[in-house]
Amino acid sequence: MELKQAIYAEEHEVIAEAHYLLSLALEFASIKPVPKEGEGEGEEDAEPDTQVDQTLRDEAAKEMEATINSIKLKLQNKEVELASSANSEENDILRSQIADSKEILADMEARLAELSKPPIDVKGMKESVFGGAGSENPLGGLLGANEGESAAEVDARIEEAKK
């Protein structure tokens, strides 16, 4: 990263891309699988629990901010170039590049907002939607579980509905 920053200006797309890729790498590195106690070799279907390293996630957010700053600088330069250009064909190209940069900027700002929020507990969401150990299935009303049917009766109802 330091080498790229020494060679290229902050608004160059190579710098923005490097910050973005580093942000992605840090975000993915922040999610660490934690093996369950007593987990054996044969339990490959079971999803491992995960822990989130908030320090890496915060660093990923900083890199995303650097990406956004780089894109904003590039956008400003393109707008200045558009204002000073007299060639209509060149203006069309610049307008297209500005529109693309604004779209990318909006996507990056959305990613930064996601990184700034606490991570989503997918397993907890899955259990709350589909039911887990000791939880009541909120979709049960659709499948008949609220009527006191057993799991086997619900499965039979689903098979009947499939036919």
Backbone as ProteinMPNN parsed JSONL, in Angstrom:
{"seq_chain_A": "MELKQAIYAEEHEVIAEAHYLLSLALEFASIKPVPKEGEGEGEEDAEPDTQVDQTLRDEAAKEMEATINSIKLKLQNKEVELASSANSEENDILRSQIADSKEILADMEARLAELSKPPIDVKGMKESVFGGAGSENPLGGLLGANEGESAAEVDARIEEAKK", "coords_chain_A": {"N_chain_A": [[0.827, -1.185, 0.0], [1.899, 1.248, 0.846], [3.848, 1.643, -1.075], [2.332, 1.98, -3.405], [1.026, 4.341, -2.708], [3.175, 6.033, -2.713], [3.771, 6.177, -5.366], [1.422, 6.841, -6.827], [-1.109, 9.427, -7.054], [-3.409, 10.456, -4.464], [-6.04, 10.483, -5.422], [-6.073, 8.683, -7.482], [-7.313, 5.819, -9.244], [-6.088, 3.401, -8.65], [-5.204, 3.658, -6.029], [-7.654, 3.972, -4.674], [-8.785, 1.481, -5.253], [-6.944, -0.209, -3.966], [-7.291, 0.51, -1.255], [-9.961, -0.287, -0.993], [-9.845, -3.088, -1.49], [-8.187, -3.853, 0.618], [-9.859, -3.192, 2.724], [-11.942, -5.047, 2.32], [-10.502, -7.442, 2.729], [-9.748, -7.157, 5.415], [-12.269, -7.084, 6.595], [-13.252, -9.689, 6.043], [-11.28, -11.144, 7.351], [-11.857, -10.508, 9.928], [-13.839, -12.167, 10.786], [-13.961, -14.991, 12.51], [-13.993, -18.482, 12.649], [-15.214, -20.491, 15.299], [-14.592, -23.476, 16.761], [-17.065, -25.809, 17.815], [-17.621, -27.167, 21.061], [-16.724, -30.51, 21.579], [-17.035, -31.169, 18.973], [-16.949, -33.309, 16.277], [-15.114, -35.116, 13.71], [-16.908, -36.036, 11.795], [-18.984, -34.23, 11.602], [-19.552, -32.364, 9.415], [-21.612, -30.976, 8.252], [-22.599, -29.243, 10.124], [-22.752, -25.846, 10.986], [-20.047, -23.807, 11.899], [-19.638, -21.908, 14.936], [-19.127, -18.377, 15.07], [-16.799, -15.728, 15.73], [-16.358, -12.216, 15.995], [-13.754, -10.092, 15.287], [-13.522, -7.081, 16.481], [-11.625, -5.063, 16.279], [-10.284, -5.5, 13.835], [-12.466, -5.166, 12.18], [-13.07, -2.466, 12.628], [-10.773, -1.352, 11.557], [-11.148, -2.093, 8.915], [-13.304, -0.456, 8.325], [-12.037, 2.029, 8.454], [-10.327, 1.837, 6.256], [-12.254, 1.717, 4.278], [-13.282, 4.285, 4.51], [-11.045, 5.668, 3.586], [-11.084, 4.803, 0.956], [-13.454, 6.013, 0.086], [-12.761, 8.72, 0.386], [-10.73, 8.914, -1.538], [-12.183, 8.407, -3.885], [-13.915, 10.594, -3.82], [-12.101, 12.702, -4.176], [-11.23, 12.139, -6.776], [-13.652, 12.463, -8.108], [-14.138, 15.211, -7.693], [-11.994, 16.273, -9.177], [-12.7, 15.4, -11.756], [-15.081, 16.849, -12.097], [-14.124, 19.466, -12.102], [-12.545, 19.32, -14.369], [-14.562, 18.88, -16.255], [-15.938, 21.32, -16.096], [-14.065, 23.041, -17.175], [-13.689, 22.162, -19.732], [-14.223, 22.41, -23.246], [-14.917, 20.859, -25.335], [-17.493, 19.029, -26.68], [-17.803, 16.275, -27.088], [-15.878, 15.223, -25.4], [-16.926, 16.18, -23.036], [-19.233, 14.62, -22.761], [-18.121, 12.124, -22.233], [-16.811, 12.7, -19.842], [-19.025, 13.344, -18.227], [-20.262, 10.852, -18.111], [-18.264, 9.4, -16.76], [-18.3, 10.782, -14.326], [-20.885, 10.209, -13.442], [-20.635, 7.426, -13.099], [-18.688, 7.399, -11.081], [-20.104, 8.627, -9.004], [-22.057, 6.712, -8.533], [-20.502, 4.532, -7.682], [-19.436, 5.716, -5.411], [-21.737, 6.003, -3.823], [-22.302, 3.284, -3.356], [-20.016, 2.554, -1.881], [-20.304, 4.174, 0.371], [-22.583, 3.052, 1.456], [-21.579, 0.533, 2.119], [-19.736, 1.323, 4.061], [-21.475, 2.255, 6.011], [-22.649, -0.176, 6.737], [-20.418, -1.484, 7.776], [-19.968, 0.075, 9.973], [-22.0, -0.505, 11.677], [-22.98, -2.937, 14.203], [-21.96, -6.361, 13.675], [-24.061, -8.718, 11.907], [-25.842, -11.324, 13.4], [-26.089, -14.145, 11.958], [-26.695, -16.794, 12.534], [-28.302, -16.552, 14.807], [-30.445, -15.134, 13.699], [-31.359, -17.027, 11.907], [-32.22, -19.052, 13.622], [-34.277, -17.69, 14.907], [-36.094, -17.301, 12.861], [-36.525, -19.839, 11.664], [-36.759, -21.432, 13.807], [-35.298, -22.847, 16.669], [-33.371, -24.618, 19.118], [-35.358, -24.679, 21.874], [-36.786, -22.437, 21.074], [-39.689, -20.762, 19.842], [-41.196, -21.307, 16.758], [-41.644, -18.705, 14.58], [-42.798, -18.898, 12.087], [-44.503, -20.895, 12.333], [-47.307, -20.679, 12.4], [-48.027, -20.528, 9.742], [-47.419, -23.047, 8.933], [-48.844, -24.727, 10.53], [-47.982, -25.293, 13.131], [-48.882, -23.79, 15.241], [-51.31, -24.807, 15.801], [-50.972, -26.91, 17.423], [-49.819, -29.087, 16.249], [-47.533, -31.762, 15.74], [-44.012, -31.999, 14.882], [-43.743, -33.966, 12.929], [-46.32, -34.048, 11.874], [-46.441, -31.504, 10.785], [-44.45, -31.757, 8.828], [-45.692, -33.666, 7.219], [-47.874, -32.177, 6.343], [-46.55, -30.261, 4.826], [-45.432, -31.863, 2.794], [-47.787, -32.716, 1.614], [-48.744, -30.291, 0.659], [-46.827, -29.749, -1.246], [-47.461, -31.544, -3.24]], "CA_chain_A": [[0.0, 0.0, 0.0], [2.772, 2.42, 0.946], [4.509, 1.807, -2.367], [1.343, 2.551, -4.326], [0.791, 5.725, -2.313], [4.355, 6.807, -3.103], [3.793, 6.3, -6.829], [0.199, 7.428, -7.368], [-1.806, 10.466, -6.287], [-4.472, 9.912, -3.611], [-7.292, 10.337, -6.166], [-5.93, 7.694, -8.554], [-8.159, 4.646, -8.996], [-5.272, 2.328, -8.069], [-5.218, 3.88, -4.585], [-9.006, 3.666, -4.216], [-8.951, 0.033, -5.329], [-6.116, -0.83, -2.922], [-7.988, 0.711, 0.018], [-11.173, -1.103, -1.019], [-9.479, -4.497, -1.337], [-7.708, -4.025, 1.984], [-11.049, -3.165, 3.563], [-12.597, -6.358, 2.178], [-9.671, -8.455, 3.37], [-9.859, -6.971, 6.864], [-13.612, -7.476, 6.997], [-13.339, -11.145, 6.042], [-10.368, -11.65, 8.38], [-12.426, -10.244, 11.248], [-14.783, -13.245, 11.107], [-13.169, -16.176, 12.825], [-14.804, -19.612, 13.1], [-14.883, -21.053, 16.603], [-15.128, -24.849, 16.783], [-17.957, -26.138, 18.925], [-17.063, -28.164, 21.968], [-17.138, -31.87, 21.284], [-17.305, -31.304, 17.545], [-16.162, -34.402, 15.722], [-14.731, -35.045, 12.303], [-18.035, -36.376, 10.942], [-20.016, -33.2, 11.626], [-19.198, -31.344, 8.436], [-22.797, -30.201, 7.903], [-22.858, -28.25, 11.161], [-22.086, -24.571, 10.77], [-19.296, -23.431, 13.095], [-19.924, -20.604, 15.52], [-18.122, -17.399, 14.654], [-16.522, -14.565, 16.555], [-15.953, -11.083, 15.18], [-12.688, -9.271, 15.848], [-13.983, -5.711, 16.245], [-10.472, -4.235, 15.901], [-10.113, -5.653, 12.386], [-13.652, -4.578, 11.546], [-12.886, -1.014, 12.689], [-9.729, -1.02, 10.585], [-11.79, -2.224, 7.603], [-14.106, 0.764, 8.149], [-11.091, 3.122, 8.155], [-9.891, 1.666, 4.867], [-13.395, 2.085, 3.432], [-13.298, 5.75, 4.523], [-9.968, 6.099, 2.69], [-11.594, 4.546, -0.393], [-14.437, 7.057, -0.191], [-12.033, 9.979, 0.209], [-10.045, 8.849, -2.825], [-13.198, 8.543, -4.934], [-14.389, 11.985, -3.788], [-11.07, 13.533, -4.805], [-11.298, 11.877, -8.219], [-14.895, 13.063, -8.559], [-13.913, 16.659, -7.741], [-11.111, 16.556, -10.319], [-13.475, 15.211, -12.985], [-16.025, 17.961, -12.212], [-13.329, 20.638, -12.503], [-12.182, 19.075, -15.763], [-15.78, 19.081, -17.036], [-16.234, 22.752, -16.131], [-13.084, 23.749, -17.991], [-13.627, 21.567, -21.063], [-15.103, 23.012, -24.242], [-15.2, 19.821, -26.312], [-18.752, 18.378, -26.293], [-17.596, 14.826, -27.046], [-15.129, 14.983, -24.169], [-17.86, 16.46, -21.938], [-20.104, 13.447, -22.61], [-17.306, 11.09, -21.587], [-16.611, 13.132, -18.461], [-20.309, 13.194, -17.52], [-20.433, 9.419, -17.879], [-17.322, 9.018, -15.703], [-18.792, 11.385, -13.087], [-22.044, 9.414, -13.02], [-20.108, 6.15, -12.602], [-18.013, 7.661, -9.807], [-21.138, 8.888, -7.995], [-22.688, 5.435, -8.244], [-19.539, 3.784, -6.876], [-19.36, 6.41, -4.125], [-22.935, 5.638, -3.061], [-22.116, 1.899, -2.915], [-18.986, 2.529, -0.847], [-20.879, 4.778, 1.575], [-23.484, 2.044, 2.016], [-20.718, -0.478, 2.759], [-19.19, 1.917, 5.279], [-22.562, 2.255, 6.995], [-22.778, -1.557, 7.211], [-19.255, -1.78, 8.606], [-20.054, 0.861, 11.204], [-22.998, -1.156, 12.527], [-22.516, -4.231, 14.725], [-22.175, -7.439, 12.707], [-25.333, -9.432, 11.985], [-25.749, -12.698, 13.874], [-26.867, -14.924, 11.0], [-27.2, -17.999, 13.194], [-29.416, -16.133, 15.66], [-31.572, -14.813, 12.827], [-31.841, -18.285, 11.352], [-32.975, -19.733, 14.668], [-35.514, -16.977, 15.204], [-37.021, -17.461, 11.743], [-36.851, -21.238, 11.41], [-36.886, -22.138, 15.081], [-34.102, -23.527, 17.135], [-33.557, -25.289, 20.397], [-36.02, -23.876, 22.892], [-37.455, -21.232, 20.569], [-40.928, -21.027, 19.132], [-41.048, -20.984, 15.357], [-42.611, -17.693, 14.199], [-43.475, -19.294, 10.853], [-45.322, -22.055, 12.657], [-48.701, -20.441, 12.056], [-48.208, -20.854, 8.338], [-47.229, -24.472, 8.712], [-49.72, -25.486, 11.392], [-47.41, -25.581, 14.439], [-49.672, -23.101, 16.259], [-52.504, -25.602, 16.063], [-50.601, -28.025, 18.275], [-49.341, -30.21, 15.469], [-46.155, -32.163, 15.986], [-43.118, -31.76, 13.754], [-44.059, -34.955, 11.897], [-47.556, -33.619, 11.228], [-46.095, -30.343, 9.963], [-43.756, -32.287, 7.654], [-46.69, -34.303, 6.363], [-48.647, -31.107, 5.718], [-45.687, -29.656, 3.804], [-45.373, -32.817, 1.672], [-49.101, -32.664, 0.958], [-48.815, -29.022, -0.058], [-45.934, -29.848, -2.393], [-48.127, -32.314, -4.296]], "C_chain_A": [[0.875, 1.254, 0.0], [3.469, 2.7, -0.377], [3.554, 2.439, -3.383], [1.087, 4.014, -4.001], [1.976, 6.616, -2.678], [4.372, 7.076, -4.607], [2.605, 7.104, -7.358], [-0.356, 8.517, -6.451], [-2.966, 9.821, -5.538], [-5.767, 9.673, -4.39], [-7.22, 9.306, -7.292], [-6.723, 6.439, -8.204], [-7.382, 3.475, -8.415], [-5.268, 2.438, -6.539], [-6.596, 3.525, -4.018], [-9.232, 2.157, -4.194], [-8.148, -0.673, -4.234], [-6.77, -0.678, -1.553], [-9.222, -0.191, 0.105], [-10.844, -2.581, -0.786], [-8.943, -4.792, 0.057], [-8.874, -4.034, 2.967], [-11.784, -4.506, 3.517], [-11.826, -7.448, 2.908], [-9.782, -8.363, 4.893], [-11.236, -7.393, 7.371], [-13.744, -8.996, 7.064], [-12.431, -11.758, 7.106], [-10.942, -11.455, 9.774], [-13.394, -11.336, 11.699], [-13.993, -14.531, 11.286], [-14.084, -17.303, 13.293], [-14.296, -20.135, 14.443], [-15.456, -22.458, 16.631], [-15.989, -25.064, 18.013], [-17.29, -27.195, 19.797], [-17.617, -29.532, 21.61], [-17.432, -32.098, 19.815], [-16.379, -32.368, 16.97], [-15.875, -34.187, 14.249], [-15.931, -35.246, 11.384], [-19.105, -35.31, 10.863], [-19.685, -32.056, 10.678], [-20.381, -30.472, 8.052], [-23.06, -29.079, 8.9], [-22.068, -26.974, 10.867], [-21.326, -24.185, 12.029], [-19.766, -22.078, 13.62], [-18.824, -19.653, 15.072], [-17.989, -16.307, 15.697], [-16.071, -13.456, 15.616], [-14.894, -10.298, 15.936], [-13.019, -7.815, 15.505], [-12.839, -4.783, 15.833], [-10.241, -4.298, 14.393], [-11.283, -5.03, 11.629], [-13.555, -3.053, 11.535], [-11.825, -0.551, 11.688], [-10.273, -1.123, 9.155], [-12.631, -0.982, 7.309], [-13.199, 1.955, 7.823], [-10.6, 3.043, 6.707], [-11.02, 2.025, 3.894], [-13.535, 3.601, 3.386], [-12.227, 6.302, 3.594], [-10.371, 5.885, 1.229], [-12.543, 5.664, -0.813], [-13.747, 8.396, -0.43], [-11.323, 10.024, -1.14], [-11.03, 9.047, -3.98], [-13.727, 9.979, -4.984], [-13.385, 12.929, -4.437], [-11.101, 13.372, -6.327], [-12.534, 12.545, -8.819], [-14.753, 14.584, -8.682], [-13.051, 17.033, -8.937], [-11.851, 16.424, -11.647], [-14.467, 16.361, -13.188], [-15.318, 19.248, -12.616], [-12.941, 20.521, -13.971], [-13.379, 19.301, -16.683], [-16.091, 20.571, -17.18], [-15.28, 23.504, -17.046], [-12.998, 23.229, -19.424], [-14.646, 22.223, -22.001], [-15.544, 21.986, -25.297], [-16.443, 19.033, -25.873], [-18.607, 16.86, -26.208], [-16.866, 14.436, -25.755], [-16.028, 15.205, -22.946], [-18.784, 15.27, -21.688], [-19.369, 12.319, -21.878], [-17.11, 11.439, -20.115], [-17.893, 12.987, -17.642], [-20.572, 11.726, -17.18], [-19.509, 8.943, -16.748], [-17.766, 9.567, -14.346], [-19.984, 10.591, -12.554], [-21.597, 8.073, -12.447], [-19.453, 6.33, -11.232], [-19.026, 7.915, -8.69], [-21.835, 7.599, -7.589], [-21.789, 4.578, -7.349], [-19.441, 4.388, -5.485], [-20.558, 6.051, -3.239], [-22.827, 4.203, -2.526], [-21.113, 1.81, -1.766], [-19.502, 3.138, 0.464], [-21.858, 3.821, 2.251], [-22.686, 0.947, 2.722], [-20.127, 0.05, 4.06], [-20.249, 1.941, 6.377], [-22.758, 0.852, 7.576], [-21.623, -1.929, 8.133], [-19.318, -1.062, 9.95], [-21.059, 0.269, 12.186], [-22.394, -2.434, 13.116], [-22.792, -5.325, 13.699], [-23.49, -8.162, 12.961], [-25.062, -10.857, 12.445], [-26.661, -13.558, 13.004], [-27.465, -16.156, 11.666], [-28.399, -17.663, 14.077], [-30.645, -15.796, 14.846], [-32.201, -16.084, 12.281], [-32.698, -19.02, 12.376], [-34.287, -19.017, 14.962], [-36.542, -17.143, 14.092], [-37.465, -18.911, 11.594], [-37.004, -22.056, 12.684], [-35.612, -22.856, 15.427], [-34.416, -24.189, 18.451], [-34.193, -24.325, 21.393], [-36.694, -22.614, 22.377], [-38.705, -21.634, 19.817], [-40.758, -20.539, 17.699], [-42.081, -19.94, 14.956], [-43.34, -18.006, 12.895], [-44.43, -20.458, 11.089], [-46.774, -21.883, 12.282], [-48.976, -20.785, 10.613], [-48.181, -22.356, 8.102], [-48.052, -25.334, 9.663], [-49.175, -25.775, 12.769], [-48.198, -24.895, 15.544], [-50.916, -23.885, 16.626], [-52.179, -26.828, 16.9], [-50.121, -29.238, 17.511], [-47.891, -30.512, 15.823], [-45.322, -31.867, 14.736], [-43.402, -32.727, 12.607], [-45.324, -34.56, 11.145], [-47.312, -32.405, 10.332], [-45.395, -30.793, 8.697], [-44.732, -32.943, 6.687], [-47.523, -33.262, 5.635], [-47.836, -30.442, 4.593], [-45.608, -30.557, 2.572], [-46.692, -32.799, 0.895], [-49.233, -31.392, 0.13], [-47.934, -29.038, -1.295], [-46.587, -30.571, -3.567], [-49.105, -31.428, -5.007]], "O_chain_A": [[0.625, 2.198, -0.749], [3.656, 3.856, -0.756], [3.943, 3.334, -4.132], [0.946, 4.838, -4.905], [1.807, 7.81, -2.924], [4.921, 8.081, -5.061], [2.768, 7.951, -8.236], [-0.109, 8.526, -5.246], [-3.451, 8.76, -5.932], [-6.52, 8.757, -4.059], [-8.213, 9.082, -7.985], [-6.804, 6.041, -7.042], [-7.972, 2.628, -7.743], [-5.322, 1.426, -5.841], [-6.688, 2.851, -2.992], [-9.797, 1.618, -3.242], [-8.632, -1.636, -3.64], [-6.803, -1.63, -0.774], [-9.492, -0.784, 1.15], [-11.492, -3.244, 0.024], [-9.212, -5.855, 0.617], [-8.873, -4.798, 3.932], [-12.197, -5.033, 4.551], [-12.409, -8.272, 3.612], [-9.896, -9.383, 5.574], [-11.356, -7.986, 8.444], [-14.284, -9.531, 8.032], [-12.776, -12.78, 7.7], [-10.556, -12.162, 10.705], [-13.73, -11.412, 12.881], [-13.434, -15.078, 10.336], [-14.866, -17.117, 14.226], [-13.09, -20.207, 14.678], [-16.671, -22.631, 16.537], [-15.689, -24.572, 19.101], [-16.499, -28.009, 19.321], [-18.814, -29.695, 21.371], [-18.019, -33.117, 19.451], [-15.164, -32.318, 17.164], [-16.325, -33.22, 13.633], [-15.965, -34.676, 10.293], [-20.066, -35.475, 10.111], [-19.555, -30.909, 11.104], [-20.195, -29.352, 7.579], [-23.679, -28.072, 8.554], [-20.881, -27.017, 10.544], [-21.89, -24.227, 13.122], [-20.226, -21.222, 12.864], [-17.721, -20.081, 14.736], [-18.923, -16.003, 16.439], [-15.476, -13.719, 14.571], [-15.104, -9.889, 17.078], [-12.817, -7.376, 14.373], [-13.067, -3.814, 15.109], [-10.027, -3.27, 13.751], [-11.101, -4.439, 10.564], [-13.917, -2.416, 10.545], [-11.96, 0.498, 11.057], [-9.901, -0.332, 8.288], [-12.665, -0.51, 6.172], [-13.56, 2.799, 7.002], [-10.476, 4.061, 6.026], [-10.77, 2.569, 2.819], [-13.87, 4.155, 2.339], [-12.459, 7.287, 2.893], [-10.036, 6.697, 0.366], [-12.45, 6.192, -1.921], [-14.112, 9.125, -1.351], [-11.317, 11.058, -1.808], [-10.741, 9.768, -4.934], [-13.96, 10.518, -6.066], [-13.767, 13.849, -5.161], [-11.01, 14.352, -7.066], [-12.471, 13.122, -9.904], [-15.199, 15.173, -9.667], [-13.345, 18.003, -9.635], [-11.656, 17.231, -12.555], [-14.676, 16.804, -14.318], [-15.86, 20.035, -13.391], [-13.0, 21.496, -14.72], [-13.226, 19.854, -17.772], [-16.463, 21.029, -18.261], [-15.664, 24.514, -17.635], [-12.292, 23.813, -20.246], [-15.767, 22.544, -21.607], [-16.467, 22.253, -26.067], [-16.439, 18.432, -24.798], [-19.221, 16.227, -25.35], [-17.204, 13.442, -25.111], [-15.903, 14.502, -21.944], [-19.086, 14.948, -20.539], [-19.937, 11.65, -21.015], [-17.23, 10.576, -19.246], [-17.848, 12.556, -16.49], [-21.047, 11.408, -16.09], [-19.928, 8.174, -15.883], [-17.624, 8.889, -13.329], [-20.077, 10.333, -11.354], [-22.12, 7.63, -11.424], [-19.643, 5.51, -10.334], [-18.83, 7.468, -7.56], [-22.169, 7.418, -6.418], [-22.254, 3.975, -6.381], [-19.372, 3.663, -4.492], [-20.4, 5.822, -2.04], [-23.209, 3.933, -1.387], [-21.331, 1.081, -0.798], [-19.163, 2.657, 1.546], [-21.95, 3.786, 3.478], [-23.072, 0.488, 3.797], [-20.026, -0.682, 5.045], [-19.948, 1.676, 7.541], [-23.005, 0.708, 8.773], [-21.817, -2.604, 9.144], [-18.779, -1.545, 10.946], [-20.976, 0.516, 13.389], [-21.41, -2.955, 12.59], [-23.753, -5.229, 12.936], [-23.973, -8.212, 14.092], [-24.158, -11.519, 11.936], [-27.855, -13.686, 13.277], [-28.609, -16.52, 11.394], [-29.39, -18.394, 14.096], [-31.764, -16.124, 15.24], [-33.424, -16.203, 12.204], [-33.763, -19.544, 12.049], [-35.299, -19.663, 15.235], [-37.743, -17.126, 14.359], [-38.653, -19.181, 11.417], [-37.34, -23.239, 12.633], [-34.935, -23.407, 14.559], [-35.575, -24.306, 18.849], [-33.624, -23.281, 21.711], [-37.136, -21.792, 23.179], [-38.771, -22.712, 19.227], [-40.222, -19.454, 17.474], [-43.277, -20.229, 14.979], [-44.396, -17.432, 12.628], [-45.081, -20.942, 10.163], [-47.421, -22.85, 11.88], [-50.054, -21.285, 10.29], [-48.833, -22.869, 7.192], [-47.964, -26.561, 9.605], [-49.848, -26.458, 13.54], [-48.189, -25.367, 16.681], [-51.514, -23.637, 17.673], [-53.031, -27.701, 17.068], [-50.027, -30.323, 18.083], [-47.123, -29.613, 16.163], [-45.857, -31.53, 13.68], [-43.311, -32.347, 11.44], [-45.399, -34.715, 9.927], [-47.899, -32.289, 9.256], [-45.688, -30.291, 7.611], [-44.608, -32.789, 5.472], [-47.846, -33.428, 4.459], [-48.38, -30.106, 3.541], [-45.705, -30.08, 1.442], [-46.7, -32.86, -0.335], [-49.775, -31.419, -0.975], [-48.264, -28.401, -2.295], [-46.318, -30.266, -4.729], [-49.779, -31.873, -5.936]]}, "name": "protein", "num_of_chains": 1, "seq": "MELKQAIYAEEHEVIAEAHYLLSLALEFASIKPVPKEGEGEGEEDAEPDTQVDQTLRDEAAKEMEATINSIKLKLQNKEVELASSANSEENDILRSQIADSKEILADMEARLAELSKPPIDVKGMKESVFGGAGSENPLGGLLGANEGESAAEVDARIEEAKK"}
